[in-house]
Amino acid sequence: MNKIRKANMDFDAFLNKLHNHSKAIYENAMDEATENGRIINWLVGLAGGGLIFSFNQYHNIAPDNKFLVVFQFFVFVVIIAAGFLHKWITGRFRSETSAIIRMMDFLSIEFALVPDDLISEIENEKLDDVFFNYLNGTYFQDEDEQNFKELIRKQTLYKRLATVLTVAIVLLMLLQFSFFFVAVSR
């Protein structure tokens, strides 16, 4: 504690900055997931518009290519299902991230009440290490540490699933529009 006082560092201000920066990282991940969901919704709408355009051009399509519009419809149904699944996965991601933020809030309160552990870390470690330990939940103990690691694992899983679904939806859209262009161009 003497080193902190000698350096004119207010522990509460340091803890507040540490906590706010850690929270901001997780809040930015939630904002990114929300924005990605908006883009997916826009892409699903674009796919629906492409399907409507195909139905409007149905009379111009050669008879032997009309089955492509049916395939286009089925691909659109899969895109809609993937969009709903993406929305659910994004909701789970946001829920897990919110739980992580709440756990970090409690950790901040715990350090404010009993600062000795963090003060000794600050005196003995680099500030970058203290920040990453705080961010990664290293300071949680026993059951809380396991709960935090489980939340991080689930959050990472949902983020990866959302990314895979985003790529799949884009590829399905390309497939849907390729059916249209092949059907109309012949």
N, C-alpha and C positions, 0 to 999 in steps of 0.2 A: 504494500500500500504506500510505502514511503516513496518508491520510485514514481508512482503515479502522481503523488502530491508534489514531488520535486519537479516533475515535468509540467506542472500546472494543468494536469488533465483532470477533468471532472468525470468520474466514473459513470455517473448517471447519463451524462451527455454521450459518452463513448458507447455505453450499452444501448442507448436510444438509436444512435447512428448505425451500430452493428445490426440491431433488430430491424430498423427501417430498410436498410439495404438488402438484408436477407429476404424480408417480406416482398420487397419490390421485384426481386427476381421471380418469385413464385406468382405474384400478381401479373407480371408481364407474360408469363407462360399462359395464364388464364385468358388474358386479353388476346394473345395470339391464337389460342384455340377458338375463341369467339369469332375473331375475324376470319379464320379459316372456315368456320361453319357458315358464315355469310357468303363466302366465295362458293362453297359447295351448293348452297341454296340457289345462287345465281346460275351456276352451271346446270343444275337440275331444271331450272326454268328455261334455260337455253335449249336443253335437250327436248323439253316438251314443245317448245316453239318449232324446233326442227321436225318433230313428229307431225305437228299440225300442218306444217308446210308440205310434208310428204303426202299427207292425206289430201291436201288441196291440189297437188300435182298428180294424183293417182291416175287420172284419165290420160295423162301424157306418158305414162310408163308403159313400156312394151309388155305385152301379156306374159311373156316368159320370165320377166323380172319382177312381177307383182309380189312374188313370195318374199322378196327382199324387204318390202314394206312391213310384212308380217314379222320378219326377223327384227326389223327396226323397232317395232312395237314391243316385242319381248325384251329386247335390250333396254328399252326405255323403262319397262317394269322393273328390271334388275337395277337400273340406275336409281329409281325411286326407292326401292328396298334398301340399297346401299346408302342412300341419302338419309333415310330414317335410322339405319344402324349407326351411321356416322354421328347423327344428332345425339343418339343415346350414349355412344361412347364418349363424345365430347362432354356431355352432362356428367358422366362418371369421372372423367378427368378433372373437371372443375370441382366436383365434390371432394375428390381425394386431395386436390391442391388446397381447397379451403380448410380441410382437416389438418393438413400440414401447417398452414398459416396459424391456425388456432393453437396447435401444439407449440409453435414457436412463440406465440404470445405468452403461453404459460411458462415457457422456459425463460423468457425475458422477465416475467414477474418473479420467478424463482431466483434469478441472478440479482434482481433488485433487492430482494429480501436477504439473501445470503450470498454476498458478492465474493467471498474469499477464494473460491475455486477459480473463478474467471480472472480475478486480480493476479493470482499466482501464475495462471496461463499467460497473461499479458506480460508479466515480468520475465518469464522464462522462454517464451516463444516469439516468433515473428508475428506481426499483426495480420499478415496474409494467412498464416496458419490458423490463427484464432478465428478469423472470418470464415475460412473454409470449414473448420471444425464446427462452428456455430451453424453454418448453412447446411451442412450434411448431417446434423443431429448427433454429433459425437458426444456432446455434453449431456445428452439424455442418459439415464441410468436404468438398468434392469429391464423391467417390463415396458417402460416408456421407450427405451431404445429399440426394442423389438417392434413395438407398434409403429414407431417412426419409420423404421426400415421397411416394414410391410406397406405402409402408405406410399413410400417412395417407389417401391417395387410395382405396386398397382398403378401409380401415376405414370411411371415409365411405360408399363404395358399398354395403358390406354392411349398414351401419346403415340406409341408405335402403331397400334391398330388404327388410329385416326389417320396417320400418315399413309399407311397401306391402303386404306379405303379411299383417301383423296386421290392417290395415283390410280387406283382401280376405276374410280368414277371418271377421271379424265380419259383413261384408255377406252372405257365403254362409250363415252361420248364420241371419241374419234371413230370407233367402230360403227356407232349409229349413223354418224354423218357420212361415213364411207359407204354404207348401204344405200343411203339416199343418192349420193353422187353417182354410184355405179348404176343404180336403177334408172335415174333420169337421163344419164348420158348415153344410154344405149338406144 
